[in-house]
Amino acid sequence: MTANIECSNIGDQPLILSYEQLSHILYQTEQHNRKGFYFIYDYLVETKKKSENLNVHDIYLVGHHLLPEKARIFSGFEDEQLFSKLDSSSSLKQLVYGIGIYAYSNDTEQISVVFETKRIDSSYSTTITCQTDGTEAFVKLDDFNWTDEDEHLQKLSFESDTDNALASITIVFYLHEGFETTELSIDMPVNYDTLAYNNMIEKSLISSGNNLRLKNAIEKAKRGEEVTIAYIGGSITQGAVALPTHNCYAYQSYLQFKQLFGQNGGDHIHFIKAGVGGTPSELGMIRYERDILRGGKVHPDIIIVEFAVNDADDETKGICYESLVSRALHEPNSPAVILLFSVFFSDWNLQDRLVPIGQRYNLPMVSIKDAVVDQFYMNREEGQVITKRQFFYDIYHPTNAGHKIMADCLAKLFTEVDLQKAATDDISLETILPVYGTGFKCIKLIDRINIPASVQISRGSFDQIDNELQCVELDNHNHATPQFPYNWYHTSDSGDESFNMQLSCKKLLIVFKDSGDSSFGMVNVYINHKLVKQLDAHEVKWNHCHTVLLIDEQQSHTYHVEIKMAEGHEHKSFTILGFGYVA
């Protein structure tokens, strides 16, 4: 069900992404003579084709994208009691008097903003259309035809008649009398050509480590020889919410490397990007050979590892990460391995766990946390360069400005190493004792088309192939590539035969599909006929690859692995995406 609302326009000056035009938002909001806060601020959206006449950018406000979290990022203040009122439609109407929307775009003349609420068995949508010249579109919340059926605001969509239209959006929630907030404020534009900016970037360089491998790659590039830079990580490396995707840090730092060291346009320097959203190094090490080495066809000269904000749920507490790093370092062509530590809105990452690995192997390390966090809490006079709401798109991912800073931090490492004298000797891998362990270094992928001769598999009722998979943009492609397409899929009418596998190994992990689809269910995993795990396809309720450790031993043994739909879930779906094993 949908409703369109007529809204009033206040002001007639265009919104351009400059300090003067952002100041104009304040001028317009003052005309309402009400307290308010930014729900989103200078927020870049890109409408993508959904159907023949519809191009959409969606923001989900439930699950890991809660509406209060958006408000915390952009409002500039903390008030848990006030933000708690954003969790339901009824309390939202008690709090919010009206909504002001400002849009600016060079690609489309108008954009429609759709507020979608969840109802018991359906949803209800309210659409506000506004011009993209910066004029405020204002509507009272009483004009939203919400009823007792509307539980909460679950999605915000931006629609245009133009594919790939970029627009900057600011939305202000104006409050009813009696509610207090801090004064609305604006951020000074980020100035990338200042001493303060350079000082911030310099703080990112934890160590250039043993520079021999990176120096070798740089010198190869300068000679015009073929050089490949590869990036492996989570959604930040994938380029999530970098708009367009080529604005992600990985591609931007690759371009900077080409500009710094490439010859005759730099076509001899090649780019591999292998980020998969919502996944840790536990999965990264399994897909390393497939996604970085491309099955042995590619031998990168530089490998950048970015899992510092993805490894919170790593069951091995650093062993998987160190195994991946060690595997890369042991490649026959001796690539440079760089550890990159990104950061969340909460100022958190796992570099305290991961830096000791970099120190033990004497690796180059770059910390985005070290660069930006301290200056978040300064004012401009004290040295602030960028605010949190300018750096973060949501609580996990950087904006385009944040991605640029990440790329510049890597470029700082490149230029520093270029100026240094090369180390006399390479890292002595044979004498290094692991910090946590490297037991997964030799891990191999098993899927439907990669089954070693020593492994016996009976598919049972897991005999279909699931094509509704997590998809990611690899390399510099705009199209998305399905992850683990050679899978084993149990459907609601497949039957109740177990999936069985016989193998000899010391380590075994399963990769399965997590899904928000209610048709998916749970399986029981038996090792040598003993129940060891129950796996729930609704672990985090969105379509992505989930990895769980099943066997972790020091010596190889023969195992019989049985996977069976759990009792009461026989008519549910479940997808085994693959396995990682160490023989």
DOMAR-231146 format. One record per residue (C-alpha): residue in three letters; y, z, x. Coordinates in steps of 0.2 Angstrom, whole numbers, plus 5000, padded with zeros to 4 digits. Last residue first. Example, Ala and Ser with C-alpha at 12.3 -4.5 7.8 and 13.67 -1.06 7.14 Angstrom:
BEGIN
SER499550365068 ALA497850395062 
//
This chain:
BEGIN
ALA483750255224 VAL485550295218 TYR485850255200 GLY487250195189 PHE486850155171 GLY487350025158 LEU488350005142 ILE487150095131 THR487850065113 PHE487550175098 SER487550135079 LYS487050255065 HIS485450235054 GLU484450345064 HIS485850475065 GLY485050615055 GLU483950665070 ALA484750595086 MET484450415090 LYS483250405105 ILE483550385124 GLU482050405135 VAL482050415154 HIS480450435164 TYR480850485181 THR480050455198 HIS480750565212 SER482150535225 GLN482750675235 GLN484450775235 GLU484550775216 ASP485850745203 ILE485150665187 LEU485950635170 LEU487850625174 VAL488950565160 THR490050415159 HIS491150355144 CYS491750175143 HIS493150155129 ASN493350125111 TRP494250275104 LYS493550435096 VAL493550555111 GLU491750615111 HIS491450505095 ALA489950415103 ASP489050585105 LEU487750605119 GLN486450745118 LYS485850785135 VAL484350855144 LEU482850855131 LYS481250855141 HIS480050715140 ASN480150665159 ILE482050655156 TYR482550655137 VAL484250595131 ASN484650625113 VAL485750505104 MET487350525093 GLY488250425080 PHE489250265077 SER489650205060 SER491250315059 ASP492150195072 GLY493250285084 SER492050235098 ASP491450295115 LYS490250165122 PHE488950225135 VAL488850235154 ILE487350335160 LEU487250415177 LEU485750435188 LYS485550515205 LYS483950545216 CYS483050385210 SER481350315206 LEU481350225189 GLN480550215172 MET481650175157 ASN481350185138 PHE482550155124 SER481750235109 GLU481150145093 ASP482050205077 GLY482550045067 SER483949925071 ASP484749935054 SER486250045058 THR486449955075 HIS485750005092 TYR486549905106 TRP485949885124 ASN487349815136 TYR487749655146 PRO489549655140 PHE490049805151 GLN491949785150 PRO492649645140 THR494049555149 ALA495849545142 HIS496949395144 ASN498649415153 HIS497749395170 ASN498549455186 ASP496949545192 LEU496049605177 GLU496749645160 VAL495649765151 CYS494449765136 GLN493449905129 LEU492049825119 GLU491649755102 ASN490349635108 ASP488849745107 ILE487149665111 GLN485649695101 ASP483949775107 PHE484249955107 SER482749975094 GLY481549975109 ARG482349915125 SER480849945136 ILE481449955154 GLN480549955171 VAL481449985187 SER480749925203 ALA481149745201 PRO482949795200 ILE483849765183 ASN485549685183 ILE485649565168 ARG485449705154 ASP486349835165 ILE485949935180 LEU487449965192 LYS487050025210 ILE487650185219 CYS487650185238 LYS489050315240 PHE488450425226 GLY487950575238 THR489550575247 GLY489950755247 TYR491350875244 VAL492350875261 PRO491150755270 LEU490750785288 ILE491550645299 THR490650605315 GLU489950435310 LEU491550385302 SER492650385318 ILE494250315311 ASP494750165322 ASP495450185339 THR497050155348 ALA498150175333 ALA499450035331 LYS501250075335 GLN502250105320 LEU503549985312 ASP502349895301 VAL501550065296 GLU503250125289 THR503549955280 PHE501849965271 LEU502050155267 LYS503750115259 ALA503049975250 LEU501850095242 CYS503250205236 ASP504150055230 ALA502750005219 MET502650175211 ILE504550175208 LYS504350005200 HIS502950065189 GLY504150215183 ALA505550095179 ASN504249985169 THR503850145160 PRO502550265167 HIS500950315158 TYR500150485153 ILE501350585142 ASP502150435135 TYR503250295142 PHE503750405156 PHE505050375170 GLN506650355159 ARG506050505148 LYS505750605163 THR507450575171 ILE507750455186 VAL508850475201 GLN509250665202 GLY510150715218 GLU511050875215 GLU512550785208 ARG511450685196 ASN510650845189 MET509050915196 TYR507450955186 PHE506750785187 GLN507150775205 ASP505750895209 VAL504450785200 VAL504850615207 ALA504250585225 ASP502950725227 LYS502150675210 ILE502150495215 SER501050545230 VAL500550415243 MET499150445256 PRO498650335271 LEU496950405277 ASN496450525291 TYR494650535284 ARG494750725283 GLN496550725278 GLY496250595264 ILE494850705257 PRO495850855258 VAL497250765248 LEU496050745233 ARG495850925226 ASP497650965228 GLN498050785223 LEU497350815205 ASN498850785195 TRP500050875184 ASP501950865182 SER501650885163 PHE502250705161 PHE500750645171 VAL500650605189 SER500050465201 PHE499150505217 LEU498750345228 LEU497450355241 ILE497550205253 VAL495950125261 ALA496149995275 PRO494749885275 SER493349885289 ASN492649715287 PRO490849785286 GLU491349905272 HIS491050085276 LEU492850135271 ALA492550075254 ARG490950175252 SER491750325259 VAL493150315246 LEU491950295232 SER490850435237 GLU492450545240 TYR492950515221 CYS491150545215 ILE491050705225 GLY492750765219 LYS492250895206 THR490550825202 GLU490750825183 ASP492350725184 ASP493250785168 ALA494950805177 ASP494650645187 ASN495950525178 VAL497650585184 ALA497250575203 PHE496150415200 GLU497150285210 VAL496250205225 ILE497150065234 ILE495949945244 ILE496649835258 ASP495749705267 PRO494749655252 HIS493049575255 VAL492649465240 LYS491049375236 GLY489949525237 GLY489649545218 ARG491549535214 LEU491949655229 ILE493249755218 ASP492549735200 ARG490649715202 GLU490449815218 TYR491649955212 ARG490949965195 ILE489850115197 MET491150205209 GLY492450175196 LEU491450255183 GLU491350425191 SER493050385198 PRO493750425181 THR493950315165 GLY495350325151 GLY495950145155 VAL495050035167 GLY496049975182 ALA495249835193 LYS496749735200 ILE496349605214 PHE497749505222 HIS497749375236 ILE498849345251 HIS498649165258 ASP499849105245 GLY501249205253 GLY502649085250 ASN502649005268 GLN502049165277 GLY501749335269 PHE502249495277 LEU503649575267 GLN503749465252 LYS501849455250 PHE501749645252 GLN503149665239 LEU502249545227 TYR500649655229 SER501749805225 GLN502349725209 TYR500649685204 ALA499949855206 TYR501449945199 CYS501349855183 ASN502749735178 HIS501449595177 THR500849675160 PRO502449625151 LEU502849765147 ALA501949905157 VAL501149995143 ALA499450005151 GLY499449915168 GLN497649925172 THR498250035187 ILE499050155175 SER497550145164 GLY496250205177 GLY495950155195 ILE495550015207 TYR496749915217 ALA496349765229 ILE497349685242 THR496649525249 VAL497249435265 GLU496949255271 GLU497749215287 GLY499649175289 ARG499849265305 LYS500949385297 ALA499649425284 LYS498349455298 GLU499649575306 ILE499849675290 ALA497949685288 ASN497749745306 LYS499149875304 LEU498249935288 ARG496649965298 LEU497450035313 ASN498550155304 ASN497550315305 GLY498550415292 SER500150355285 SER500350525278 ILE501150615262 LEU502350475259 SER503050505242 LYS504550595249 GLU505250435256 ILE505450365239 MET506550505233 ASN507650485249 ASN507850305245 TYR508350335228 ALA509650465233 LEU510350345246 THR510650225233 ASP510150045228 TYR508850075214 ASN510150145202 VAL509350215186 PRO510450195171 MET511350365167 ASP510450455153 ILE511050485136 SER511350645126 LEU511150715109 GLU511650895108 THR510251025108 THR509451055092 GLU509751165077 PHE509051165059 GLY510051245045 GLU510651085037 HIS509350945037 LEU508950855053 TYR509350675059 PHE507850595068 VAL508550465080 ILE507550305085 THR507950195100 ILE507050035102 SER507249905116 ALA506449735112 LEU505249615120 ALA504649465109 ASN502849415115 ASP502649315099 THR504149295088 ASP504149335069 SER504349515072 GLU503449675069 PHE503549855076 SER502249975071 LEU502250165070 LYS500650245066 GLN499850405059 LEU501250495050 HIS500450635041 GLU499450685025 ASP500250575012 GLU499250614996 ASP500650734990 THR501750594988 TRP502850485000 ASN504050354993 PHE505150355008 ASP506950355000 ASP507050545003 LEU506950515021 LYS508650435021 VAL508850265029 PHE509950205043 ALA509850035053 GLU511050055067 THR511849895075 GLY511149865092 ASP511049675090 THR509249675086 GLN509549685067 CYS508549805057 THR507049795044 ILE506349955038 THR504549955031 THR503650105023 SER501750095024 TYR500450195015 SER498650225020 SER496950245012 ASP495550365007 ILE496450525009 ARG498150455014 LYS498750425031 THR500550385034 GLU501250215041 PHE503050195046 VAL503350005049 VAL504849955059 SER505349775056 ILE506349675070 GLN507749555068 GLU508549425079 THR507149395091 ASP506949365109 ASN508549435117 SER508249605109 TYR509149765105 ALA508549885092 TYR509350045085 ILE508550145071 GLY509250295062 ILE508150405052 GLY508650535039 TYR508650705033 VAL507150765043 LEU506450945043 GLN505850965025 LYS505250785025 LEU504250815041 SER503550975033 SER502750865019 SER502250725030 SER501250835042 ASP501250865060 LEU503150845063 LYS503451015057 SER502651085073 PHE504051005083 LEU505251135076 GLN504251285079 GLU503751215096 ASP505551195101 GLU505751115119 PHE507150995123 GLY507550825130 SER507150735113 PHE506250595122 ILE504650665129 ARG504450815117 ALA504750705102 LYS503350585108 GLU502150735110 PRO502550795093 LEU501950625086 LEU500250645093 HIS499650505105 HIS498050575111 GLY497350585093 VAL498650535080 LEU500350445082 TYR499750275086 ILE501150155092 ASP500849975087 HIS501749815094 VAL501549675081 ASN501749485079 LEU501349415062 ASN501349245055 GLU499749165061 SER498949335064 LYS499049485076 LYS500149395089 LYS500949525101 THR502649615099 GLU503249695115 VAL504049865114 LEU505249945126 TYR505850125122 ASP507750155125 TYR507350325117 ILE506050375105 PHE506050525093 TYR507850565099 PHE508550715091 GLY509750765077 LYS511050885071 ARG512150805058 ASN513950735057 HIS513250565052 GLN514750475061 GLU514250565077 THR512650455077 GLN513750295079 TYR514750365094 LEU513150425102 ILE512350255100 HIS513950185108 SER513550285124 LEU511950175126 GLN513150025125 GLU514250095139 TYR512750155150 SER511949985149 LEU510449915140 ILE511349815127 LEU511549875109 PRO512749755100 GLN514349825092 ASP514449825073 GLY514350005067 ILE513350085053 ASN512149985043 SER511350045027 CYS509550025023 GLU508549945009 ILE506750005010 ASN505149905009 ALA503549985002 THR501749965007 MET500050005000 
//
